[in-house]
Amino acid sequence: MNEDPVLYAVENHCARITLNRPEVKNAFSPEMIRLWREYLSEAGRDDRVRVVVVTGKGDTFCSGGDIRDMAEGKLRSWDMKNYVWEGVHRIVLALEDLDKPVIASINGAAMGAGLDMALMCDMRICSDKAKLAESYILMGLVPGDGGAYFLPRLVGVSKALELFLTGDPIRPEEALRLGMVNRVVPHDRLMEETLALAEKIASRPPLAVQMMKRAVYQAQTSTLRSHLDYISSQLSLLSETEDHIEAAKAFLEKRPPLFKGK
């Protein structure tokens, strides 16, 4: 029996989404994109889930679009427009709507749209054996899945243009120096390190975590005055929660807090 092109599991308050087309380097398929989007929505609705991890099966994180489809001319003009807008872009928008933190666990090559899918996550833990590239230019294309939005915000406009216009691959250590990834870890410890970070975040007050994520992104497109108004409202709401009161009591009593997510 064939496995689904995306696998989903929940453990220790962490949802794991695994891209599961290793035979084609986890290249996109319509079914993969559909399931990916659905699992993100499911994670958002599930109160058990506090953090989401995305990774790939095999030796590749994601190679993006299927080059065989490109060579055969299956995606041209309006077909391409509809494919990205009704498909891949729905993942981008689902991630924007998701208040829970999402960590990309980059287990291997992340190329083109595959790299974009990692960049749109909130954090990235990278194997020391991974290879990253904004390789669209080598296919005569532009970064169609959000890369031109996300990458300059991480590395600056000039460096982003260099990476886009050359298509040159970048090693994990350079990606770390540029701020593209949060951490580079030994390949055989990648998932261990990723889950350790995910579970640490999941152990924090979940409502505060969600509001923290939203506040950071809200601040990117806001004036200072508007942000301060927004954050004061979030702070006042959190001051009423059981988790905040429990944290204050635990601090005074010199004991670990017990967070219930309320």
C-alpha positions in Angstrom: 0.0 0.0 0.0 1.4 3.4 -1.0 1.9 6.0 1.7 0.4 9.5 1.3 2.7 12.2 -0.1 2.5 14.0 3.2 2.6 12.3 6.6 1.2 13.8 9.8 1.6 12.9 13.5 1.1 14.6 16.8 3.3 13.9 19.9 4.2 16.0 23.0 2.1 18.9 21.8 4.1 19.0 18.5 2.7 18.2 15.1 5.1 16.8 12.5 4.4 17.3 8.8 6.7 15.1 6.7 6.9 15.6 2.9 6.9 12.1 1.6 7.9 11.8 -2.1 11.6 10.9 -1.6 11.7 9.1 -5.0 11.4 12.5 -6.7 13.3 14.6 -4.0 10.0 15.6 -2.4 9.0 17.6 -5.5 5.5 19.1 -5.4 2.4 17.2 -6.6 -1.2 18.4 -6.4 -2.0 15.9 -3.7 1.1 16.8 -1.7 0.1 20.5 -1.8 -3.5 19.7 -0.8 -2.5 17.6 2.1 0.2 20.0 3.3 -2.4 22.8 3.4 -5.0 20.6 5.2 -2.6 19.5 7.8 -1.6 23.0 8.6 -5.2 23.9 9.1 -5.7 20.8 11.2 -2.8 21.7 13.4 -4.3 25.2 13.9 -7.6 23.7 15.0 -6.1 21.1 17.3 -5.7 22.3 20.9 -3.2 19.5 21.5 -0.8 21.1 19.0 1.3 24.0 20.2 4.2 23.8 17.7 4.5 22.5 14.1 7.6 20.9 12.6 7.9 20.5 8.8 10.6 18.2 7.3 11.2 15.9 4.3 11.6 12.2 4.0 14.8 10.8 2.6 17.8 13.0 1.7 15.9 16.1 0.5 13.8 18.7 2.3 12.0 19.8 -0.9 13.1 20.3 -4.5 10.1 22.5 -5.3 8.3 22.1 -8.6 8.6 18.9 -10.6 11.0 19.7 -13.4 9.6 16.9 -15.5 6.3 18.8 -15.6 8.1 21.9 -16.7 10.0 20.1 -19.4 6.8 18.6 -20.8 5.1 22.0 -20.8 2.3 21.0 -18.4 2.3 24.3 -16.6 2.2 27.3 -18.8 0.5 30.7 -18.8 -2.8 30.6 -16.9 -2.2 26.9 -15.9 0.9 28.1 -14.0 -0.9 31.0 -12.5 -3.8 28.8 -11.2 -1.3 26.1 -10.1 0.5 28.5 -7.8 -2.4 30.7 -6.7 -4.8 27.9 -6.0 -2.2 25.5 -4.8 1.2 26.4 -3.4 0.2 29.9 -2.4 -2.5 28.5 -0.2 0.2 26.9 1.9 1.9 30.4 2.2 -1.4 31.9 3.3 -2.2 29.0 5.7 1.2 29.7 7.4 0.4 33.4 7.7 -2.9 32.5 9.4 -1.4 30.0 11.8 -0.6 31.6 15.2 1.4 28.5 16.3 5.1 28.5 15.7 6.3 26.5 12.6 9.9 25.1 12.5 11.4 23.9 9.2 13.7 21.0 9.9 15.9 21.1 6.7 17.2 17.6 6.4 18.7 17.9 2.9 18.6 20.0 -0.3 16.0 22.8 -0.3 16.0 24.2 -3.8 13.9 26.9 -5.5 10.3 26.7 -4.2 11.6 24.1 -1.6 13.8 26.8 -0.1 10.9 29.3 -0.2 8.8 26.8 1.8 11.5 26.7 4.5 11.9 30.5 4.5 8.2 31.1 5.1 8.3 29.0 8.3 9.0 30.9 11.5 12.3 29.2 12.3 14.8 26.9 10.5 17.0 24.2 11.9 19.4 23.0 9.2 21.4 19.8 8.8 25.1 20.4 8.2 24.7 18.3 5.1 22.0 20.4 3.5 22.3 22.5 0.4 20.2 25.6 -0.1 19.6 27.5 -3.4 17.2 29.9 -4.9 17.5 28.1 -8.2 14.6 29.6 -10.2 16.9 31.6 -12.5 18.5 28.4 -13.7 15.0 27.4 -14.9 14.3 30.8 -16.5 11.8 31.6 -13.7 11.2 34.0 -10.9 10.7 33.0 -7.2 7.0 32.3 -7.4 6.3 31.0 -4.0 7.2 33.9 -1.7 10.9 33.9 -1.9 11.2 37.4 -3.1 9.1 38.5 -0.1 10.8 36.4 2.6 14.5 36.2 1.6 15.2 40.0 1.5 13.7 40.3 5.0 16.2 37.8 6.3 19.4 38.7 4.5 18.8 42.1 3.0 18.0 43.2 -0.6 21.5 43.1 -2.1 22.4 39.6 -0.8 18.9 38.3 -1.8 19.4 39.6 -5.3 22.8 38.0 -5.6 21.3 34.6 -4.5 18.3 35.0 -6.9 20.3 36.2 -9.9 23.1 33.6 -9.7 21.2 30.6 -8.5 24.3 29.6 -6.6 24.0 27.1 -3.8 24.8 28.2 -0.3 26.2 25.9 2.4 24.5 25.7 5.9 27.3 27.6 7.6 26.9 30.6 5.3 23.1 30.4 5.6 23.6 30.7 9.4 25.9 33.6 9.1 23.4 35.4 6.9 20.5 34.7 9.1 18.7 32.4 6.7 18.6 29.6 9.3 18.6 29.7 13.1 20.9 26.8 13.8 23.1 24.3 11.9 23.4 20.9 13.6 25.0 17.5 12.8 22.9 15.7 10.3 22.3 12.6 12.5 21.0 14.9 15.3 18.8 17.1 13.2 15.4 15.8 14.3 16.5 15.4 17.9 17.6 19.1 18.0 14.5 20.2 16.2 12.1 18.5 18.5 14.1 19.7 21.5 13.5 23.3 20.4 9.8 22.5 19.5 9.1 20.9 22.8 10.7 23.7 24.7 8.5 26.2 23.0 5.5 23.9 23.5 6.2 23.9 27.2 5.7 27.7 27.4 2.2 29.2 28.0 0.5 28.5 24.6 -1.6 31.6 24.4 1.3 33.8 25.1 3.4 31.9 22.5 0.6 32.5 19.9 0.3 36.2 20.8 4.1 36.6 20.8 4.3 35.3 17.2 1.5 37.5 16.0 3.0 40.6 17.7 6.3 40.1 16.0 4.7 39.8 12.5 2.3 42.7 13.2 5.3 44.9 14.1 6.9 44.3 10.7 4.2 46.2 8.9 3.1 48.7 11.6 4.1 52.1 12.9 5.5 52.2 16.4 2.5 53.9 17.8 0.1 51.4 16.2 2.3 48.5 17.5 2.4 49.8 21.0 -1.4 50.1 21.0 -1.7 46.6 19.7 0.8 45.1 22.2 -0.8 46.8 25.2 -4.1 45.1 24.3 -2.4 41.7 24.0 -0.6 42.3 27.3 -3.8 43.2 29.1 -5.6 40.1 27.8 -2.7 37.8 28.9 -2.7 39.4 32.3 -6.1 37.8 32.9 -5.0 34.2 32.0 -4.5 31.4 34.5 -1.0 30.7 33.0 0.2 34.3 33.8 -1.1 34.0 37.4 0.4 30.5 37.8 3.8 31.8 36.4 3.9 34.6 39.0 3.0 32.3 41.9 5.5 29.7 40.8 8.2 32.4 40.6 7.5 33.5 44.2 7.3 30.0 45.4 10.5 29.0 43.6 9.0 26.1 41.8 8.4 25.2 38.1 5.1 26.6 36.7 2.4 24.2 35.5 0.8 25.8 32.4 -2.6 24.7 31.4 -3.0 26.9 28.3 -5.7 29.1 29.7 
